[in-house]
């Protein structure tokens, strides 16, 4: 079968928006991450949303929140 490089996967010369839609992924706290969200990526590849960083540090890694000097 011959393939034409101009023809897209959907058989037409136009892009199908659903064909390139990113699949949602969950961060370490179980919240969906979408295109454009600010994320923190650990060296081992774990992903945490920026707004979930404190929750991740306290609940998953076991950090405690205290006031300095107390």
MMTF fields as JSON, N, C-alpha, C and O atoms, coordinates in Angstrom:
{
  "mmtfVersion": "1.0.0",
  "mmtfProducer": "UNKNOWN",
  "numBonds": 279,
  "numAtoms": 280,
  "numGroups": 70,
  "numChains": 1,
  "numModels": 1,
  "chainsPerModel": [1],
  "groupsPerChain": [70],
  "chainIdList": ["A"],
  "bondAtomList": [4, 2, 8, 6, 12, 10, 16, 14, 20, 18, 24, 22, 28, 26, 32, 30, 36, 34, 40, 38, 44, 42, 48, 46, 52, 50, 56, 54, 60, 58, 64, 62, 68, 66, 72, 70, 76, 74, 80, 78, 84, 82, 88, 86, 92, 90, 96, 94, 100, 98, 104, 102, 108, 106, 112, 110, 116, 114, 120, 118, 124, 122, 128, 126, 132, 130, 136, 134, 140, 138, 144, 142, 148, 146, 152, 150, 156, 154, 160, 158, 164, 162, 168, 166, 172, 170, 176, 174, 180, 178, 184, 182, 188, 186, 192, 190, 196, 194, 200, 198, 204, 202, 208, 206, 212, 210, 216, 214, 220, 218, 224, 222, 228, 226, 232, 230, 236, 234, 240, 238, 244, 242, 248, 246, 252, 250, 256, 254, 260, 258, 264, 262, 268, 266, 272, 270, 276, 274],
  "bondOrderList": [1, 1, 1, 1, 1, 1, 1, 1, 1, 1, 1, 1, 1, 1, 1, 1, 1, 1, 1, 1, 1, 1, 1, 1, 1, 1, 1, 1, 1, 1, 1, 1, 1, 1, 1, 1, 1, 1, 1, 1, 1, 1, 1, 1, 1, 1, 1, 1, 1, 1, 1, 1, 1, 1, 1, 1, 1, 1, 1, 1, 1, 1, 1, 1, 1, 1, 1, 1, 1],
  "groupList": [{"groupName": "UNK", "atomNameList": ["N", "CA", "C", "O"], "elementList": ["N", "C", "C", "O"], "formalChargeList": [0, 0, 0, 0], "bondAtomList": [1, 0, 2, 1, 3, 2], "bondOrderList": [1, 1, 2], "singleLetterCode": "X", "chemCompType": "L-PEPTIDE LINKING"}],
  "groupTypeList": [0, 0, 0, 0, 0, 0, 0, 0, 0, 0, 0, 0, 0, 0, 0, 0, 0, 0, 0, 0, 0, 0, 0, 0, 0, 0, 0, 0, 0, 0, 0, 0, 0, 0, 0, 0, 0, 0, 0, 0, 0, 0, 0, 0, 0, 0, 0, 0, 0, 0, 0, 0, 0, 0, 0, 0, 0, 0, 0, 0, 0, 0, 0, 0, 0, 0, 0, 0, 0, 0],
  "groupIdList": [1, 2, 3, 4, 5, 6, 7, 8, 9, 10, 11, 12, 13, 14, 15, 16, 17, 18, 19, 20, 21, 22, 23, 24, 25, 26, 27, 28, 29, 30, 31, 32, 33, 34, 35, 36, 37, 38, 39, 40, 41, 42, 43, 44, 45, 46, 47, 48, 49, 50, 51, 52, 53, 54, 55, 56, 57, 58, 59, 60, 61, 62, 63, 64, 65, 66, 67, 68, 69, 70],
  "secStructList": [7, 7, 7, 7, 6, 6, 1, 7, 6, 6, 1, 1, 1, 1, 7, 7, 4, 4, 4, 4, 7, 7, 7, 7, 3, 3, 7, 6, 6, 1, 7, 3, 3, 7, 6, 6, 7, 7, 3, 3, 3, 7, 6, 6, 7, 7, 3, 3, 3, 4, 4, 4, 2, 2, 2, 0, 0, 0, 0, 0, 1, 7, 7, 7, 7, 7, 7, 6, 6, 7],
  "xCoordList": [0.849, 0.0, 0.894, 1.847, 0.591, 1.342, 0.777, -0.439, 1.661, 1.212, 1.595, 2.705, 0.673, 0.902, 1.204, 0.413, 2.341, 2.761, 1.853, 1.828, 1.113, 0.23, -1.055, -1.643, -1.481, -2.724, -2.472, -1.5, -3.36, -3.239, -3.802, -4.334, -3.681, -4.171, -5.674, -6.158, -6.416, -7.86, -8.288, -9.483, -7.345, -7.661, -7.849, -8.072, -7.768, -7.963, -6.717, -5.852, -6.623, -5.471, -5.572, -4.773, -6.54, -6.695, -6.476, -6.687, -6.049, -5.809, -7.122, -8.02, -7.227, -8.367, -7.98, -7.029, -8.682, -8.273, -8.282, -7.486, -9.159, -9.202, -8.02, -7.658, -7.416, -6.286, -5.062, -4.252, -4.915, -3.742, -4.039, -3.193, -5.234, -5.616, -4.829, -4.819, -4.168, -3.377, -4.26, -5.364, -3.763, -4.491, -4.164, -2.992, -5.19, -4.908, -4.081, -4.268, -3.165, -2.324, -2.534, -2.814, -2.406, -2.553, -1.191, -0.207, -1.151, 0.079, 0.112, -0.777, 1.114, 1.293, 0.171, -0.013, -0.576, -1.694, -3.013, -4.046, -3.01, -4.221, -5.025, -6.169, -4.459, -5.147, -4.722, -3.545, -5.689, -5.377, -4.497, -4.697, -3.522, -2.617, -2.966, -3.052, -3.168, -3.522, -2.435, -1.575, -2.489, -1.541, -1.555, -2.624, -0.383, -0.268, -0.186, 0.138, -0.472, -0.356, 1.107, 1.967, 1.392, 2.756, 2.983, 2.219, 4.035, 4.306, 5.73, 6.604, 5.937, 7.271, 7.58, 6.76, 8.762, 9.154, 10.377, 11.387, 10.282, 11.401, 12.41, 12.084, 13.62, 14.617, 14.166, 14.606, 13.285, 12.831, 11.608, 11.097, 11.122, 10.026, 8.659, 7.678, 8.559, 7.28, 6.853, 7.683, 5.544, 5.012, 4.061, 3.216, 4.2, 3.323, 2.941, 3.801, 1.641, 1.217, 1.818, 1.988, 2.137, 2.77, 1.896, 2.415, 0.569, -0.312, -0.488, -1.033, -0.04, -0.119, 1.205, 1.328, 2.202, 3.538, 3.535, 4.158, 2.847, 2.828, 2.086, 2.522, 0.974, 0.221, 1.082, 1.061, 1.832, 2.707, 3.805, 4.091, 4.415, 5.485, 4.973, 5.662, 3.784, 3.264, 2.654, 2.945, 1.825, 1.103, 1.928, 1.855, 2.694, 3.419, 4.826, 5.241, 5.56, 6.94, 7.086, 8.162, 6.015, 6.04, 6.59, 6.887, 6.732, 7.171, 6.085, 4.905, 6.477, 5.515, 5.638, 6.724, 4.528, 4.515, 4.61, 3.787, 5.602, 5.811, 6.209, 6.579, 6.137, 6.61, 8.031, 8.337, 8.869, 10.253, 10.306, 9.603, 11.13, 11.302, 10.368, 10.466, 9.474, 8.563, 8.956, 8.302],
  "yCoordList": [-1.177, 0.0, 1.239, 1.322, 2.175, 3.416, 4.403, 4.507, 5.127, 6.13, 7.513, 7.73, 8.428, 9.806, 10.61, 10.61, 11.295, 12.041, 13.236, 13.732, 13.704, 14.855, 14.451, 15.267, 13.239, 12.773, 12.49, 11.825, 13.001, 12.795, 11.427, 10.71, 11.07, 9.783, 9.626, 8.511, 10.727, 10.634, 10.553, 10.474, 10.571, 10.416, 11.722, 11.711, 12.834, 14.132, 14.987, 14.628, 16.091, 16.96, 17.943, 18.877, 17.757, 18.649, 17.858, 16.646, 18.565, 17.901, 17.654, 18.496, 16.519, 16.207, 16.617, 16.056, 17.583, 18.053, 16.96, 17.01, 15.984, 14.903, 13.961, 13.269, 13.929, 13.043, 13.453, 12.6, 14.746, 15.245, 15.725, 16.363, 15.426, 15.863, 15.075, 13.845, 15.772, 15.049, 14.263, 14.688, 13.13, 12.294, 12.779, 12.944, 13.012, 13.469, 12.447, 11.239, 12.951, 12.12, 12.585, 13.761, 11.692, 12.066, 12.311, 11.655, 13.275, 13.506, 12.565, 11.727, 12.695, 11.801, 11.933, 11.038, 13.039, 13.241, 12.776, 12.873, 12.274, 11.767, 12.806, 12.542, 13.98, 15.058, 15.024, 14.825, 15.221, 15.197, 16.379, 17.502, 16.109, 17.124, 17.336, 16.38, 18.603, 18.931, 19.799, 20.341, 19.919, 20.732, 22.155, 22.749, 22.709, 24.073, 24.195, 25.271, 23.112, 23.169, 23.24, 22.651, 23.965, 24.014, 22.785, 22.519, 22.034, 20.785, 20.771, 21.493, 19.935, 19.654, 18.213, 17.322, 17.982, 16.642, 16.228, 16.932, 15.082, 14.588, 13.879, 13.559, 13.628, 12.929, 11.533, 11.043, 10.891, 9.552, 9.6, 8.553, 10.824, 10.963, 11.193, 11.321, 11.25, 11.518, 12.949, 13.855, 13.141, 14.454, 14.914, 14.145, 16.189, 16.795, 18.182, 18.95, 18.497, 19.845, 20.837, 20.523, 22.025, 23.031, 23.362, 23.534, 23.454, 23.787, 22.629, 22.829, 21.421, 20.267, 19.953, 18.917, 20.823, 20.536, 20.378, 19.452, 21.262, 21.174, 19.911, 19.223, 19.612, 18.397, 17.153, 16.227, 17.129, 16.001, 15.852, 14.746, 16.979, 16.925, 16.428, 15.66, 16.849, 16.455, 15.064, 14.264, 14.761, 13.476, 12.299, 11.202, 12.513, 11.4, 11.246, 10.133, 12.346, 12.261, 12.375, 12.106, 12.772, 12.786, 14.046, 14.034, 15.125, 16.388, 16.912, 16.615, 17.691, 18.326, 19.835, 20.356, 20.532, 21.988, 22.55, 22.225, 23.39, 24.033, 25.467, 25.843, 26.28, 27.657, 27.7, 27.045, 28.467, 28.58, 29.181, 30.147, 28.613, 29.096, 28.447, 28.732, 27.589, 26.918, 25.473, 24.756],
  "zCoordList": [0.0, 0.0, 0.0, 0.775, -0.848, -0.91, 0.096, 0.259, 0.769, 1.729, 1.229, 0.743, 1.354, 0.953, 2.206, 3.149, 2.224, 3.415, 3.701, 4.828, 2.704, 2.891, 3.619, 4.329, 3.456, 4.08, 5.554, 5.911, 6.412, 7.853, 8.234, 7.387, 9.519, 10.005, 9.806, 9.616, 9.847, 9.71, 8.243, 7.958, 7.323, 5.915, 5.177, 3.966, 5.857, 5.237, 5.455, 6.253, 4.766, 4.891, 6.042, 6.122, 6.94, 8.09, 9.369, 9.413, 10.407, 11.686, 12.416, 12.395, 13.049, 13.901, 15.316, 15.861, 15.944, 17.268, 18.33, 19.268, 18.202, 19.187, 19.045, 19.997, 17.867, 17.618, 18.43, 18.794, 18.721, 19.413, 20.828, 21.454, 21.34, 22.677, 23.721, 23.686, 24.651, 25.654, 26.613, 26.954, 27.035, 27.981, 29.392, 29.729, 30.226, 31.592, 32.366, 32.221, 33.189, 34.037, 35.469, 35.702, 36.417, 37.825, 38.45, 38.109, 39.379, 40.123, 41.324, 41.479, 42.159, 43.308, 44.346, 45.171, 44.311, 45.242, 44.65, 45.313, 43.421, 42.79, 42.037, 41.667, 41.799, 41.084, 39.623, 39.321, 38.702, 37.283, 36.881, 37.342, 36.018, 35.502, 34.037, 33.266, 33.653, 32.283, 31.655, 32.35, 30.346, 29.593, 30.138, 30.285, 30.439, 30.924, 32.432, 32.934, 33.187, 34.648, 35.054, 34.398, 36.142, 36.664, 37.525, 38.452, 37.218, 37.923, 38.457, 37.978, 39.456, 39.982, 39.618, 39.839, 39.059, 38.64, 39.446, 39.461, 40.115, 40.914, 40.009, 38.866, 40.494, 39.676, 39.229, 38.189, 40.016, 39.617, 38.703, 38.306, 38.356, 37.406, 38.024, 37.292, 39.342, 39.99, 39.69, 39.621, 39.512, 39.169, 40.263, 40.722, 40.686, 41.681, 41.168, 40.737, 41.217, 40.871, 41.851, 43.029, 41.377, 42.226, 43.435, 44.538, 43.245, 44.362, 45.342, 46.427, 44.987, 45.884, 46.557, 47.211, 46.412, 46.941, 48.454, 48.975, 49.172, 50.635, 51.076, 51.999, 50.421, 50.749, 50.519, 51.33, 49.428, 49.12, 50.174, 50.633, 50.551, 51.553, 52.9, 53.572, 53.304, 54.62, 54.614, 55.503, 53.646, 53.651, 53.136, 53.691, 52.105, 51.476, 52.052, 52.376, 52.183, 52.649, 54.158, 54.692, 54.863, 56.314, 56.964, 58.158, 56.218, 56.809, 57.746, 57.556, 58.758, 59.644, 59.508, 59.256, 59.674, 59.573, 60.974, 61.83, 61.222, 62.523, 62.292, 61.18, 63.341, 63.285, 63.854, 64.851, 63.215, 63.664, 65.071, 65.366, 65.92, 67.28, 68.285, 69.479, 67.844, 68.783, 68.987, 69.743]
}
